């Protein structure tokens, strides 16, 4: 018998001073058995850091033709294609053609992730930011995960301040370009 997804809930207080976004959110996040806690935590961070009207998680591992997180306008058109981890160049190429904006958040070594795209065809590659965090930040956050989580995310001057279930962490957001 196959193991099903584990559901994690997050009561989120988001204060993104850099973008002027202030929201209280309740997220239900399904973690597929093949997904690591670090990948799921990066998905949650990407959702919070990209929060906008129309944002949603995709079906995850089951949605091979969608990114981890996406933003749709009122007509259903994808406006932001938000990948997590180390997507291949063809996914970025597709996302960049479909959406106004494409971005990648990774919990891995960003230089190694970007190196896999070298020499590959990616539509508007120079416009795709690859965002990452200090080494150990996502792993430390993942270590504090529970099934029910209280999360506070504050962003100011390019730095993320995170409080997850009593664990306080901070990191600058690093950015590389795909092209």
Beta strands, then each sheet from edge to edge (+ up, - down):
strand 1: 6-16
strand 2: 21-31
strand 3: 55-57
strand 4: 69-72
strand 5: 78-84
strand 6: 101-105
strand 7: 129-132
strand 8: 148-156
strand 9: 159-164
strand 10: 167-172
strand 11: 174-177
sheet 1: 2+ 1- 8- 9+ 10-
sheet 2: 3+ 4- 5+ 6+ 7+ 11-
end
